């Protein structure tokens, strides 16, 4: 799973120069995606696909989070019912294990998976700013951020999210 770096740029020309410089430094155009409001022309920039524009990653993330919570509370309910029915103590291990697992998965997610999403940039797009999303391996985040910071100070860091090439999001 790659990380998606979000950058806000004031004009299309700035974004085009950044894309060109990143291409020269080894980031392929297919790993960059530009999005803006409908009035901003992005003809020289690598565009987003429909899944990226609709932020499918956020929908998947929300569904997984909801499923995790639902499973936790179903296990809690079954634990409560099992305790009322006075079932043998060893059988309580099953719902307790499910609750522990769902807690651990949720905890891992909030501590290790960054979750900036495109809808957080609605105001920037209303002000005709360009959002450039750059997909990089986790190990390359620092290098790309430092390159952009030193060579393109007009680019404002918007945060880090996750992406999956397999899902094309």
Biotite code that builds the C-alpha atoms (Angstrom):
import biotite.structure as struc

atoms = struc.array([
    struc.Atom([0.000, 0.000, 0.000], chain_id="A", res_id=1, res_name="UNK", atom_name="CA", element="C"),
    struc.Atom([1.379, 3.357, -1.029], chain_id="A", res_id=2, res_name="UNK", atom_name="CA", element="C"),
    struc.Atom([0.979, 6.696, 0.654], chain_id="A", res_id=3, res_name="UNK", atom_name="CA", element="C"),
    struc.Atom([-0.689, 9.622, -1.070], chain_id="A", res_id=4, res_name="UNK", atom_name="CA", element="C"),
    struc.Atom([0.816, 13.055, -0.493], chain_id="A", res_id=5, res_name="UNK", atom_name="CA", element="C"),
    struc.Atom([-1.570, 15.970, -0.964], chain_id="A", res_id=6, res_name="UNK", atom_name="CA", element="C"),
    struc.Atom([-0.275, 19.347, -2.088], chain_id="A", res_id=7, res_name="UNK", atom_name="CA", element="C"),
    struc.Atom([-2.145, 22.587, -2.739], chain_id="A", res_id=8, res_name="UNK", atom_name="CA", element="C"),
    struc.Atom([-0.857, 24.757, -5.564], chain_id="A", res_id=9, res_name="UNK", atom_name="CA", element="C"),
    struc.Atom([-2.045, 28.252, -6.451], chain_id="A", res_id=10, res_name="UNK", atom_name="CA", element="C"),
    struc.Atom([-1.954, 27.945, -10.255], chain_id="A", res_id=11, res_name="UNK", atom_name="CA", element="C"),
    struc.Atom([-1.842, 25.369, -13.022], chain_id="A", res_id=12, res_name="UNK", atom_name="CA", element="C"),
    struc.Atom([1.598, 26.573, -14.123], chain_id="A", res_id=13, res_name="UNK", atom_name="CA", element="C"),
    struc.Atom([3.040, 25.839, -10.665], chain_id="A", res_id=14, res_name="UNK", atom_name="CA", element="C"),
    struc.Atom([1.492, 22.386, -10.682], chain_id="A", res_id=15, res_name="UNK", atom_name="CA", element="C"),
    struc.Atom([2.833, 21.664, -14.176], chain_id="A", res_id=16, res_name="UNK", atom_name="CA", element="C"),
    struc.Atom([6.369, 22.634, -13.121], chain_id="A", res_id=17, res_name="UNK", atom_name="CA", element="C"),
    struc.Atom([6.111, 20.444, -10.028], chain_id="A", res_id=18, res_name="UNK", atom_name="CA", element="C"),
    struc.Atom([4.899, 17.472, -12.087], chain_id="A", res_id=19, res_name="UNK", atom_name="CA", element="C"),
    struc.Atom([7.757, 17.988, -14.555], chain_id="A", res_id=20, res_name="UNK", atom_name="CA", element="C"),
    struc.Atom([10.353, 18.182, -11.766], chain_id="A", res_id=21, res_name="UNK", atom_name="CA", element="C"),
    struc.Atom([8.974, 15.089, -10.050], chain_id="A", res_id=22, res_name="UNK", atom_name="CA", element="C"),
    struc.Atom([9.064, 13.229, -13.390], chain_id="A", res_id=23, res_name="UNK", atom_name="CA", element="C"),
    struc.Atom([12.738, 14.151, -13.768], chain_id="A", res_id=24, res_name="UNK", atom_name="CA", element="C"),
    struc.Atom([13.367, 12.856, -10.232], chain_id="A", res_id=25, res_name="UNK", atom_name="CA", element="C"),
    struc.Atom([11.766, 9.471, -10.831], chain_id="A", res_id=26, res_name="UNK", atom_name="CA", element="C"),
    struc.Atom([8.095, 9.904, -9.913], chain_id="A", res_id=27, res_name="UNK", atom_name="CA", element="C"),
    struc.Atom([6.046, 8.718, -12.876], chain_id="A", res_id=28, res_name="UNK", atom_name="CA", element="C"),
    struc.Atom([3.054, 10.704, -14.120], chain_id="A", res_id=29, res_name="UNK", atom_name="CA", element="C"),
    struc.Atom([0.753, 7.751, -13.480], chain_id="A", res_id=30, res_name="UNK", atom_name="CA", element="C"),
    struc.Atom([1.491, 8.218, -9.767], chain_id="A", res_id=31, res_name="UNK", atom_name="CA", element="C"),
    struc.Atom([0.356, 11.846, -9.791], chain_id="A", res_id=32, res_name="UNK", atom_name="CA", element="C"),
    struc.Atom([-3.202, 13.082, -9.991], chain_id="A", res_id=33, res_name="UNK", atom_name="CA", element="C"),
    struc.Atom([-4.420, 16.661, -10.223], chain_id="A", res_id=34, res_name="UNK", atom_name="CA", element="C"),
    struc.Atom([-7.884, 17.820, -9.305], chain_id="A", res_id=35, res_name="UNK", atom_name="CA", element="C"),
    struc.Atom([-9.524, 21.236, -9.105], chain_id="A", res_id=36, res_name="UNK", atom_name="CA", element="C"),
    struc.Atom([-12.937, 22.800, -9.494], chain_id="A", res_id=37, res_name="UNK", atom_name="CA", element="C"),
    struc.Atom([-14.734, 22.666, -12.838], chain_id="A", res_id=38, res_name="UNK", atom_name="CA", element="C"),
    struc.Atom([-13.607, 26.158, -13.845], chain_id="A", res_id=39, res_name="UNK", atom_name="CA", element="C"),
    struc.Atom([-9.880, 25.396, -13.614], chain_id="A", res_id=40, res_name="UNK", atom_name="CA", element="C"),
    struc.Atom([-8.241, 23.952, -16.744], chain_id="A", res_id=41, res_name="UNK", atom_name="CA", element="C"),
    struc.Atom([-5.917, 21.049, -16.000], chain_id="A", res_id=42, res_name="UNK", atom_name="CA", element="C"),
    struc.Atom([-4.953, 20.114, -19.553], chain_id="A", res_id=43, res_name="UNK", atom_name="CA", element="C"),
    struc.Atom([-1.192, 19.869, -18.873], chain_id="A", res_id=44, res_name="UNK", atom_name="CA", element="C"),
    struc.Atom([-1.547, 17.803, -15.702], chain_id="A", res_id=45, res_name="UNK", atom_name="CA", element="C"),
    struc.Atom([-2.137, 14.112, -14.989], chain_id="A", res_id=46, res_name="UNK", atom_name="CA", element="C"),
    struc.Atom([-5.811, 13.882, -14.089], chain_id="A", res_id=47, res_name="UNK", atom_name="CA", element="C"),
    struc.Atom([-7.674, 11.820, -11.524], chain_id="A", res_id=48, res_name="UNK", atom_name="CA", element="C"),
    struc.Atom([-9.869, 8.900, -12.450], chain_id="A", res_id=49, res_name="UNK", atom_name="CA", element="C"),
    struc.Atom([-13.502, 8.659, -11.327], chain_id="A", res_id=50, res_name="UNK", atom_name="CA", element="C"),
    struc.Atom([-12.638, 6.536, -8.273], chain_id="A", res_id=51, res_name="UNK", atom_name="CA", element="C"),
    struc.Atom([-10.091, 9.078, -7.100], chain_id="A", res_id=52, res_name="UNK", atom_name="CA", element="C"),
    struc.Atom([-12.440, 12.022, -7.653], chain_id="A", res_id=53, res_name="UNK", atom_name="CA", element="C"),
    struc.Atom([-15.219, 10.300, -5.717], chain_id="A", res_id=54, res_name="UNK", atom_name="CA", element="C"),
    struc.Atom([-12.710, 9.373, -2.980], chain_id="A", res_id=55, res_name="UNK", atom_name="CA", element="C"),
    struc.Atom([-13.493, 5.667, -3.025], chain_id="A", res_id=56, res_name="UNK", atom_name="CA", element="C"),
    struc.Atom([-10.749, 5.147, -0.442], chain_id="A", res_id=57, res_name="UNK", atom_name="CA", element="C"),
    struc.Atom([-12.731, 7.099, 2.132], chain_id="A", res_id=58, res_name="UNK", atom_name="CA", element="C"),
    struc.Atom([-15.852, 5.050, 1.427], chain_id="A", res_id=59, res_name="UNK", atom_name="CA", element="C"),
    struc.Atom([-13.912, 1.794, 1.858], chain_id="A", res_id=60, res_name="UNK", atom_name="CA", element="C"),
    struc.Atom([-12.323, 3.118, 5.038], chain_id="A", res_id=61, res_name="UNK", atom_name="CA", element="C"),
    struc.Atom([-15.715, 4.107, 6.485], chain_id="A", res_id=62, res_name="UNK", atom_name="CA", element="C"),
    struc.Atom([-17.269, 0.740, 5.614], chain_id="A", res_id=63, res_name="UNK", atom_name="CA", element="C"),
    struc.Atom([-14.405, -1.165, 7.236], chain_id="A", res_id=64, res_name="UNK", atom_name="CA", element="C"),
    struc.Atom([-14.608, 1.036, 10.318], chain_id="A", res_id=65, res_name="UNK", atom_name="CA", element="C"),
    struc.Atom([-18.378, 0.497, 10.574], chain_id="A", res_id=66, res_name="UNK", atom_name="CA", element="C"),
    struc.Atom([-17.957, -3.274, 10.152], chain_id="A", res_id=67, res_name="UNK", atom_name="CA", element="C"),
    struc.Atom([-15.300, -3.293, 12.878], chain_id="A", res_id=68, res_name="UNK", atom_name="CA", element="C"),
    struc.Atom([-17.585, -1.446, 15.297], chain_id="A", res_id=69, res_name="UNK", atom_name="CA", element="C"),
    struc.Atom([-20.572, -3.628, 14.435], chain_id="A", res_id=70, res_name="UNK", atom_name="CA", element="C"),
    struc.Atom([-18.581, -6.808, 15.021], chain_id="A", res_id=71, res_name="UNK", atom_name="CA", element="C"),
    struc.Atom([-17.333, -5.454, 18.355], chain_id="A", res_id=72, res_name="UNK", atom_name="CA", element="C"),
    struc.Atom([-20.837, -4.676, 19.578], chain_id="A", res_id=73, res_name="UNK", atom_name="CA", element="C"),
    struc.Atom([-22.245, -7.991, 18.339], chain_id="A", res_id=74, res_name="UNK", atom_name="CA", element="C"),
    struc.Atom([-19.515, -9.763, 20.291], chain_id="A", res_id=75, res_name="UNK", atom_name="CA", element="C"),
    struc.Atom([-20.326, -7.613, 23.326], chain_id="A", res_id=76, res_name="UNK", atom_name="CA", element="C"),
    struc.Atom([-24.023, -8.462, 23.007], chain_id="A", res_id=77, res_name="UNK", atom_name="CA", element="C"),
    struc.Atom([-23.281, -12.176, 22.686], chain_id="A", res_id=78, res_name="UNK", atom_name="CA", element="C"),
    struc.Atom([-20.982, -11.967, 25.720], chain_id="A", res_id=79, res_name="UNK", atom_name="CA", element="C"),
    struc.Atom([-23.781, -10.366, 27.695], chain_id="A", res_id=80, res_name="UNK", atom_name="CA", element="C"),
    struc.Atom([-26.332, -12.982, 26.571], chain_id="A", res_id=81, res_name="UNK", atom_name="CA", element="C"),
    struc.Atom([-23.925, -15.827, 27.289], chain_id="A", res_id=82, res_name="UNK", atom_name="CA", element="C"),
    struc.Atom([-23.306, -14.466, 30.778], chain_id="A", res_id=83, res_name="UNK", atom_name="CA", element="C"),
    struc.Atom([-27.060, -14.240, 31.446], chain_id="A", res_id=84, res_name="UNK", atom_name="CA", element="C"),
    struc.Atom([-27.584, -17.828, 30.262], chain_id="A", res_id=85, res_name="UNK", atom_name="CA", element="C"),
    struc.Atom([-24.717, -18.993, 32.464], chain_id="A", res_id=86, res_name="UNK", atom_name="CA", element="C"),
    struc.Atom([-22.851, -20.900, 29.761], chain_id="A", res_id=87, res_name="UNK", atom_name="CA", element="C"),
    struc.Atom([-19.548, -22.562, 30.668], chain_id="A", res_id=88, res_name="UNK", atom_name="CA", element="C"),
    struc.Atom([-16.805, -20.018, 31.326], chain_id="A", res_id=89, res_name="UNK", atom_name="CA", element="C"),
    struc.Atom([-14.466, -21.230, 28.597], chain_id="A", res_id=90, res_name="UNK", atom_name="CA", element="C"),
    struc.Atom([-17.050, -20.360, 25.890], chain_id="A", res_id=91, res_name="UNK", atom_name="CA", element="C"),
    struc.Atom([-16.805, -16.704, 26.868], chain_id="A", res_id=92, res_name="UNK", atom_name="CA", element="C"),
    struc.Atom([-13.349, -16.721, 25.294], chain_id="A", res_id=93, res_name="UNK", atom_name="CA", element="C"),
    struc.Atom([-14.879, -16.512, 21.795], chain_id="A", res_id=94, res_name="UNK", atom_name="CA", element="C"),
    struc.Atom([-16.699, -13.156, 22.124], chain_id="A", res_id=95, res_name="UNK", atom_name="CA", element="C"),
    struc.Atom([-13.900, -11.736, 24.269], chain_id="A", res_id=96, res_name="UNK", atom_name="CA", element="C"),
    struc.Atom([-11.370, -12.722, 21.592], chain_id="A", res_id=97, res_name="UNK", atom_name="CA", element="C"),
    struc.Atom([-13.495, -11.111, 18.867], chain_id="A", res_id=98, res_name="UNK", atom_name="CA", element="C"),
    struc.Atom([-13.771, -7.922, 20.926], chain_id="A", res_id=99, res_name="UNK", atom_name="CA", element="C"),
    struc.Atom([-10.016, -7.858, 21.553], chain_id="A", res_id=100, res_name="UNK", atom_name="CA", element="C"),
    struc.Atom([-9.299, -8.427, 17.860], chain_id="A", res_id=101, res_name="UNK", atom_name="CA", element="C"),
    struc.Atom([-11.637, -5.661, 16.681], chain_id="A", res_id=102, res_name="UNK", atom_name="CA", element="C"),
    struc.Atom([-10.175, -3.302, 19.287], chain_id="A", res_id=103, res_name="UNK", atom_name="CA", element="C"),
    struc.Atom([-6.633, -4.139, 18.159], chain_id="A", res_id=104, res_name="UNK", atom_name="CA", element="C"),
    struc.Atom([-7.508, -3.650, 14.481], chain_id="A", res_id=105, res_name="UNK", atom_name="CA", element="C"),
    struc.Atom([-9.145, -0.283, 15.154], chain_id="A", res_id=106, res_name="UNK", atom_name="CA", element="C"),
    struc.Atom([-6.227, 0.820, 17.303], chain_id="A", res_id=107, res_name="UNK", atom_name="CA", element="C"),
    struc.Atom([-3.716, -0.229, 14.643], chain_id="A", res_id=108, res_name="UNK", atom_name="CA", element="C"),
    struc.Atom([-5.665, 1.655, 11.998], chain_id="A", res_id=109, res_name="UNK", atom_name="CA", element="C"),
    struc.Atom([-5.816, 4.954, 13.869], chain_id="A", res_id=110, res_name="UNK", atom_name="CA", element="C"),
    struc.Atom([-2.138, 4.800, 14.807], chain_id="A", res_id=111, res_name="UNK", atom_name="CA", element="C"),
    struc.Atom([-0.587, 3.542, 11.555], chain_id="A", res_id=112, res_name="UNK", atom_name="CA", element="C"),
    struc.Atom([-2.825, 4.374, 8.579], chain_id="A", res_id=113, res_name="UNK", atom_name="CA", element="C"),
    struc.Atom([-2.908, 8.055, 7.596], chain_id="A", res_id=114, res_name="UNK", atom_name="CA", element="C"),
    struc.Atom([-6.331, 9.223, 6.560], chain_id="A", res_id=115, res_name="UNK", atom_name="CA", element="C"),
    struc.Atom([-6.382, 12.568, 4.796], chain_id="A", res_id=116, res_name="UNK", atom_name="CA", element="C"),
    struc.Atom([-9.031, 12.550, 2.087], chain_id="A", res_id=117, res_name="UNK", atom_name="CA", element="C"),
    struc.Atom([-9.953, 14.674, -0.890], chain_id="A", res_id=118, res_name="UNK", atom_name="CA", element="C"),
    struc.Atom([-13.133, 16.103, 0.655], chain_id="A", res_id=119, res_name="UNK", atom_name="CA", element="C"),
    struc.Atom([-10.963, 18.006, 3.139], chain_id="A", res_id=120, res_name="UNK", atom_name="CA", element="C"),
    struc.Atom([-9.879, 20.283, 0.287], chain_id="A", res_id=121, res_name="UNK", atom_name="CA", element="C"),
    struc.Atom([-13.314, 21.528, -0.837], chain_id="A", res_id=122, res_name="UNK", atom_name="CA", element="C"),
    struc.Atom([-12.634, 25.104, 0.267], chain_id="A", res_id=123, res_name="UNK", atom_name="CA", element="C"),
    struc.Atom([-9.283, 25.168, -1.509], chain_id="A", res_id=124, res_name="UNK", atom_name="CA", element="C"),
    struc.Atom([-10.929, 24.009, -4.730], chain_id="A", res_id=125, res_name="UNK", atom_name="CA", element="C"),
    struc.Atom([-13.600, 26.702, -4.360], chain_id="A", res_id=126, res_name="UNK", atom_name="CA", element="C"),
    struc.Atom([-10.742, 29.218, -4.340], chain_id="A", res_id=127, res_name="UNK", atom_name="CA", element="C"),
    struc.Atom([-9.392, 27.767, -7.628], chain_id="A", res_id=128, res_name="UNK", atom_name="CA", element="C"),
    struc.Atom([-6.427, 26.008, -6.052], chain_id="A", res_id=129, res_name="UNK", atom_name="CA", element="C"),
    struc.Atom([-5.105, 22.806, -7.588], chain_id="A", res_id=130, res_name="UNK", atom_name="CA", element="C"),
    struc.Atom([-4.725, 19.685, -5.464], chain_id="A", res_id=131, res_name="UNK", atom_name="CA", element="C"),
    struc.Atom([-1.891, 17.463, -6.618], chain_id="A", res_id=132, res_name="UNK", atom_name="CA", element="C"),
    struc.Atom([-1.938, 13.950, -5.208], chain_id="A", res_id=133, res_name="UNK", atom_name="CA", element="C"),
    struc.Atom([1.380, 12.105, -5.406], chain_id="A", res_id=134, res_name="UNK", atom_name="CA", element="C"),
    struc.Atom([1.480, 8.355, -4.724], chain_id="A", res_id=135, res_name="UNK", atom_name="CA", element="C"),
    struc.Atom([4.796, 7.187, -3.283], chain_id="A", res_id=136, res_name="UNK", atom_name="CA", element="C"),
    struc.Atom([6.078, 4.162, -1.364], chain_id="A", res_id=137, res_name="UNK", atom_name="CA", element="C"),
    struc.Atom([6.274, 4.718, 2.404], chain_id="A", res_id=138, res_name="UNK", atom_name="CA", element="C"),
    struc.Atom([10.074, 4.783, 2.296], chain_id="A", res_id=139, res_name="UNK", atom_name="CA", element="C"),
    struc.Atom([10.106, 7.682, -0.201], chain_id="A", res_id=140, res_name="UNK", atom_name="CA", element="C"),
    struc.Atom([7.789, 10.077, 1.647], chain_id="A", res_id=141, res_name="UNK", atom_name="CA", element="C"),
    struc.Atom([10.550, 12.072, 3.331], chain_id="A", res_id=142, res_name="UNK", atom_name="CA", element="C"),
    struc.Atom([12.602, 12.460, 0.134], chain_id="A", res_id=143, res_name="UNK", atom_name="CA", element="C"),
    struc.Atom([9.657, 13.662, -1.940], chain_id="A", res_id=144, res_name="UNK", atom_name="CA", element="C"),
    struc.Atom([8.503, 16.059, 0.777], chain_id="A", res_id=145, res_name="UNK", atom_name="CA", element="C"),
    struc.Atom([11.981, 17.551, 1.144], chain_id="A", res_id=146, res_name="UNK", atom_name="CA", element="C"),
    struc.Atom([12.382, 17.913, -2.613], chain_id="A", res_id=147, res_name="UNK", atom_name="CA", element="C"),
    struc.Atom([9.064, 19.755, -2.901], chain_id="A", res_id=148, res_name="UNK", atom_name="CA", element="C"),
    struc.Atom([9.801, 21.907, 0.155], chain_id="A", res_id=149, res_name="UNK", atom_name="CA", element="C"),
    struc.Atom([13.159, 23.061, -1.240], chain_id="A", res_id=150, res_name="UNK", atom_name="CA", element="C"),
    struc.Atom([12.281, 23.399, -4.934], chain_id="A", res_id=151, res_name="UNK", atom_name="CA", element="C"),
    struc.Atom([8.609, 24.411, -4.830], chain_id="A", res_id=152, res_name="UNK", atom_name="CA", element="C"),
    struc.Atom([7.900, 26.568, -1.763], chain_id="A", res_id=153, res_name="UNK", atom_name="CA", element="C"),
    struc.Atom([4.573, 27.625, -3.299], chain_id="A", res_id=154, res_name="UNK", atom_name="CA", element="C"),
    struc.Atom([3.275, 24.068, -2.769], chain_id="A", res_id=155, res_name="UNK", atom_name="CA", element="C"),
    struc.Atom([1.459, 23.792, 0.548], chain_id="A", res_id=156, res_name="UNK", atom_name="CA", element="C"),
    struc.Atom([1.451, 20.410, 2.239], chain_id="A", res_id=157, res_name="UNK", atom_name="CA", element="C"),
    struc.Atom([-2.084, 19.112, 2.673], chain_id="A", res_id=158, res_name="UNK", atom_name="CA", element="C"),
    struc.Atom([-1.305, 15.862, 4.474], chain_id="A", res_id=159, res_name="UNK", atom_name="CA", element="C"),
    struc.Atom([-0.826, 12.175, 3.820], chain_id="A", res_id=160, res_name="UNK", atom_name="CA", element="C"),
    struc.Atom([-3.377, 9.499, 3.028], chain_id="A", res_id=161, res_name="UNK", atom_name="CA", element="C"),
    struc.Atom([-3.238, 5.961, 1.691], chain_id="A", res_id=162, res_name="UNK", atom_name="CA", element="C"),
    struc.Atom([-3.887, 4.508, -1.734], chain_id="A", res_id=163, res_name="UNK", atom_name="CA", element="C"),
    struc.Atom([-4.036, 1.132, -3.428], chain_id="A", res_id=164, res_name="UNK", atom_name="CA", element="C"),
    struc.Atom([-2.927, 0.540, -6.999], chain_id="A", res_id=165, res_name="UNK", atom_name="CA", element="C"),
    struc.Atom([-4.870, -2.731, -7.069], chain_id="A", res_id=166, res_name="UNK", atom_name="CA", element="C"),
    struc.Atom([-8.153, -0.867, -6.438], chain_id="A", res_id=167, res_name="UNK", atom_name="CA", element="C"),
    struc.Atom([-7.132, 2.057, -8.670], chain_id="A", res_id=168, res_name="UNK", atom_name="CA", element="C"),
    struc.Atom([-7.963, 4.567, -5.981], chain_id="A", res_id=169, res_name="UNK", atom_name="CA", element="C"),
])
